[in-house]
Amino acid sequence: EEGLELLLGRKAGVTSEADRFTRDSVLARAQQRLHKWDDRTPPRRRAPRRPAAAKAS
């Protein structure tokens, strides 16, 4: 997404709190999206349910 890169580039030099927060949240969102794309491991199967008696300690 070119828009994202432009936004990141523009925000990179700004030091005001609000703009830094905006840049950080944009970065975080981009990283989450990339992480979702990069995660090629198949979804884990749910662990078989244990009887309640075994779970209680």
N, CA, C and O atoms as a GROMACS GRO file, in nm:
protein
  228
    1GLU      N    1   0.084  -0.119   0.000
    1GLU     CA    2   0.000   0.000   0.000
    1GLU      C    3   0.088   0.125   0.000
    1GLU      O    4   0.156   0.153   0.098
    2GLU      N    5   0.085   0.200  -0.111
    2GLU     CA    6   0.173   0.318  -0.118
    2GLU      C    7   0.130   0.422  -0.016
    2GLU      O    8   0.214   0.491   0.041
    3GLY      N    9   0.000   0.434   0.007
    3GLY     CA   10  -0.050   0.533   0.102
    3GLY      C   11   0.012   0.514   0.239
    3GLY      O   12   0.047   0.611   0.306
    4LEU      N   13   0.026   0.388   0.278
    4LEU     CA   14   0.085   0.357   0.409
    4LEU      C   15   0.229   0.405   0.413
    4LEU      O   16   0.272   0.467   0.510
    5GLU      N   17   0.305   0.375   0.306
    5GLU     CA   18   0.445   0.416   0.303
    5GLU      C   19   0.458   0.568   0.309
    5GLU      O   20   0.543   0.621   0.380
    6LEU      N   21   0.372   0.638   0.235
    6LEU     CA   22   0.375   0.784   0.237
    6LEU      C   23   0.349   0.834   0.378
    6LEU      O   24   0.418   0.924   0.427
    7LEU      N   25   0.249   0.776   0.443
    7LEU     CA   26   0.213   0.819   0.577
    7LEU      C   27   0.330   0.796   0.671
    7LEU      O   28   0.365   0.882   0.751
    8LEU      N   29   0.390   0.678   0.662
    8LEU     CA   30   0.503   0.646   0.749
    8LEU      C   31   0.618   0.742   0.724
    8LEU      O   32   0.680   0.792   0.818
    9GLY      N   33   0.646   0.769   0.596
    9GLY     CA   34   0.756   0.859   0.563
    9GLY      C   35   0.731   0.999   0.615
    9GLY      O   36   0.822   1.064   0.665
   10ARG      N   37   0.606   1.045   0.603
   10ARG     CA   38   0.575   1.180   0.646
   10ARG      C   39   0.583   1.190   0.798
   10ARG      O   40   0.630   1.290   0.852
   11LYS      N   41   0.537   1.085   0.868
   11LYS     CA   42   0.533   1.090   1.014
   11LYS      C   43   0.671   1.068   1.076
   11LYS      O   44   0.692   1.099   1.193
   12ALA      N   45   0.763   1.013   0.997
   12ALA     CA   46   0.890   0.970   1.055
   12ALA      C   47   0.965   1.084   1.124
   12ALA      O   48   1.029   1.062   1.227
   13GLY      N   49   0.957   1.206   1.068
   13GLY     CA   50   1.036   1.315   1.124
   13GLY      C   51   0.964   1.393   1.233
   13GLY      O   52   1.023   1.481   1.295
   14VAL      N   53   0.838   1.361   1.257
   14VAL     CA   54   0.757   1.443   1.348
   14VAL      C   55   0.774   1.395   1.492
   14VAL      O   56   0.777   1.275   1.518
   15THR      N   57   0.785   1.491   1.586
   15THR     CA   58   0.813   1.451   1.723
   15THR      C   59   0.701   1.482   1.820
   15THR      O   60   0.712   1.450   1.939
   16SER      N   61   0.592   1.545   1.773
   16SER     CA   62   0.484   1.575   1.867
   16SER      C   63   0.418   1.445   1.913
   16SER      O   64   0.411   1.348   1.838
   17GLU      N   65   0.370   1.444   2.037
   17GLU     CA   66   0.315   1.322   2.096
   17GLU      C   67   0.208   1.260   2.007
   17GLU      O   68   0.212   1.141   1.977
   18ALA      N   69   0.112   1.343   1.964
   18ALA     CA   70  -0.002   1.289   1.888
   18ALA      C   71   0.046   1.224   1.759
   18ALA      O   72   0.001   1.115   1.723
   19ASP      N   73   0.139   1.290   1.690
   19ASP     CA   74   0.185   1.234   1.563
   19ASP      C   75   0.268   1.109   1.586
   19ASP      O   76   0.264   1.015   1.506
   20ARG      N   77   0.344   1.108   1.695
   20ARG     CA   78   0.422   0.989   1.723
   20ARG      C   79   0.328   0.872   1.750
   20ARG      O   80   0.351   0.760   1.705
   21PHE      N   81   0.219   0.901   1.824
   21PHE     CA   82   0.121   0.796   1.853
   21PHE      C   83   0.060   0.745   1.723
   21PHE      O   84   0.043   0.625   1.704
   22THR      N   85   0.025   0.840   1.634
   22THR     CA   86  -0.035   0.801   1.507
   22THR      C   87   0.060   0.711   1.429
   22THR      O   88   0.020   0.607   1.377
   23ARG      N   89   0.187   0.752   1.422
   23ARG     CA   90   0.284   0.672   1.347
   23ARG      C   91   0.296   0.533   1.410
   23ARG      O   92   0.300   0.432   1.339
   24ASP      N   93   0.303   0.529   1.544
   24ASP     CA   94   0.321   0.399   1.610
   24ASP      C   95   0.202   0.308   1.584
   24ASP      O   96   0.218   0.189   1.560
   25SER      N   97   0.080   0.365   1.590
   25SER     CA   98  -0.037   0.281   1.568
   25SER      C   99  -0.042   0.233   1.423
   25SER      O  100  -0.082   0.120   1.396
   26VAL      N  101  -0.002   0.320   1.330
   26VAL     CA  102   0.002   0.279   1.189
   26VAL      C  103   0.104   0.168   1.171
   26VAL      O  104   0.076   0.069   1.103
   27LEU      N  105   0.220   0.184   1.231
   27LEU     CA  106   0.323   0.080   1.223
   27LEU      C  107   0.272  -0.050   1.282
   27LEU      O  108   0.289  -0.157   1.224
   28ALA      N  109   0.209  -0.041   1.398
   28ALA     CA  110   0.159  -0.162   1.464
   28ALA      C  111   0.058  -0.233   1.375
   28ALA      O  112   0.061  -0.356   1.360
   29ARG      N  113  -0.032  -0.154   1.314
   29ARG     CA  114  -0.133  -0.214   1.228
   29ARG      C  115  -0.067  -0.280   1.108
   29ARG      O  116  -0.105  -0.390   1.068
   30ALA      N  117   0.033  -0.213   1.050
   30ALA     CA  118   0.101  -0.269   0.934
   30ALA      C  119   0.172  -0.399   0.972
   30ALA      O  120   0.168  -0.496   0.897
   31GLN      N  121   0.236  -0.399   1.089
   31GLN     CA  122   0.306  -0.520   1.133
   31GLN      C  123   0.208  -0.634   1.154
   31GLN      O  124   0.237  -0.748   1.117
   32GLN      N  125   0.093  -0.605   1.214
   32GLN     CA  126  -0.006  -0.710   1.235
   32GLN      C  127  -0.050  -0.768   1.100
   32GLN      O  128  -0.062  -0.889   1.085
   33ARG      N  129  -0.073  -0.678   1.003
   33ARG     CA  130  -0.118  -0.724   0.873
   33ARG      C  131  -0.010  -0.812   0.810
   33ARG      O  132  -0.040  -0.919   0.756
   34LEU      N  133   0.115  -0.766   0.816
   34LEU     CA  134   0.225  -0.844   0.759
   34LEU      C  135   0.237  -0.977   0.831
   34LEU      O  136   0.257  -1.080   0.767
   35HIS      N  137   0.223  -0.974   0.963
   35HIS     CA  138   0.235  -1.097   1.040
   35HIS      C  139   0.129  -1.196   0.995
   35HIS      O  140   0.155  -1.316   0.982
   36LYS      N  141   0.008  -1.145   0.971
   36LYS     CA  142  -0.099  -1.233   0.926
   36LYS      C  143  -0.061  -1.294   0.791
   36LYS      O  144  -0.082  -1.414   0.768
   37TRP      N  145  -0.004  -1.212   0.702
   37TRP     CA  146   0.033  -1.264   0.570
   37TRP      C  147   0.148  -1.364   0.579
   37TRP      O  148   0.149  -1.464   0.507
   38ASP      N  149   0.245  -1.337   0.668
   38ASP     CA  150   0.364  -1.421   0.673
   38ASP      C  151   0.339  -1.552   0.744
   38ASP      O  152   0.416  -1.647   0.729
   39ASP      N  153   0.232  -1.560   0.822
   39ASP     CA  154   0.210  -1.679   0.902
   39ASP      C  155   0.156  -1.789   0.814
   39ASP      O  156   0.035  -1.797   0.790
   40ARG      N  157   0.244  -1.876   0.765
   40ARG     CA  158   0.201  -1.981   0.674
   40ARG      C  159   0.172  -2.112   0.746
   40ARG      O  160   0.132  -2.210   0.683
   41THR      N  161   0.192  -2.115   0.878
   41THR     CA  162   0.164  -2.239   0.950
   41THR      C  163   0.014  -2.261   0.952
   41THR      O  164  -0.063  -2.167   0.974
   42PRO      N  165  -0.030  -2.384   0.929
   42PRO     CA  166  -0.174  -2.410   0.931
   42PRO      C  167  -0.229  -2.384   1.070
   42PRO      O  168  -0.157  -2.397   1.168
   43PRO      N  169  -0.355  -2.347   1.080
   43PRO     CA  170  -0.414  -2.322   1.212
   43PRO      C  171  -0.404  -2.447   1.297
   43PRO      O  172  -0.424  -2.558   1.249
   44ARG      N  173  -0.374  -2.428   1.425
   44ARG     CA  174  -0.359  -2.544   1.513
   44ARG      C  175  -0.493  -2.608   1.538
   44ARG      O  176  -0.596  -2.541   1.552
   45ARG      N  177  -0.491  -2.740   1.544
   45ARG     CA  178  -0.614  -2.811   1.582
   45ARG      C  179  -0.637  -2.789   1.730
   45ARG      O  180  -0.542  -2.780   1.809
   46ARG      N  181  -0.763  -2.780   1.768
   46ARG     CA  182  -0.793  -2.759   1.909
   46ARG      C  183  -0.751  -2.884   1.986
   46ARG      O  184  -0.770  -2.996   1.939
   47ALA      N  185  -0.694  -2.862   2.104
   47ALA     CA  186  -0.654  -2.975   2.186
   47ALA      C  187  -0.778  -3.056   2.225
   47ALA      O  188  -0.883  -2.998   2.251
   48PRO      N  189  -0.765  -3.188   2.228
   48PRO     CA  190  -0.880  -3.269   2.268
   48PRO      C  191  -0.924  -3.231   2.408
   48PRO      O  192  -0.841  -3.203   2.495
   49ARG      N  193  -1.055  -3.231   2.431
   49ARG     CA  194  -1.105  -3.189   2.562
   49ARG      C  195  -1.070  -3.294   2.666
   49ARG      O  196  -1.085  -3.414   2.645
   50ARG      N  197  -1.022  -3.244   2.779
   50ARG     CA  198  -0.992  -3.335   2.890
   50ARG      C  199  -1.114  -3.342   2.981
   50ARG      O  200  -1.190  -3.246   2.991
   51PRO      N  201  -1.132  -3.454   3.048
   51PRO     CA  202  -1.241  -3.461   3.146
   51PRO      C  203  -1.219  -3.357   3.255
   51PRO      O  204  -1.105  -3.328   3.290
   52ALA      N  205  -1.326  -3.300   3.309
   52ALA     CA  206  -1.315  -3.194   3.408
   52ALA      C  207  -1.236  -3.242   3.529
   52ALA      O  208  -1.164  -3.164   3.590
   53ALA      N  209  -1.249  -3.369   3.564
   53ALA     CA  210  -1.180  -3.421   3.683
   53ALA      C  211  -1.029  -3.411   3.667
   53ALA      O  212  -0.958  -3.382   3.763
   54ALA      N  213  -0.980  -3.435   3.546
   54ALA     CA  214  -0.836  -3.431   3.522
   54ALA      C  215  -0.786  -3.287   3.530
   54ALA      O  216  -0.673  -3.262   3.572
   55LYS      N  217  -0.872  -3.191   3.489
   55LYS     CA  218  -0.828  -3.051   3.487
   55LYS      C  219  -0.821  -2.994   3.628
   55LYS      O  220  -0.730  -2.915   3.658
   56ALA      N  221  -0.915  -3.032   3.715
   56ALA     CA  222  -0.917  -2.976   3.850
   56ALA      C  223  -0.793  -3.021   3.927
   56ALA      O  224  -0.754  -3.138   3.920
   57SER      N  225  -0.731  -2.927   4.000
   57SER     CA  226  -0.612  -2.966   4.074
   57SER      C  227  -0.627  -2.928   4.220
   57SER      O  228  -0.537  -2.952   4.300
   0.00000   0.00000   0.00000
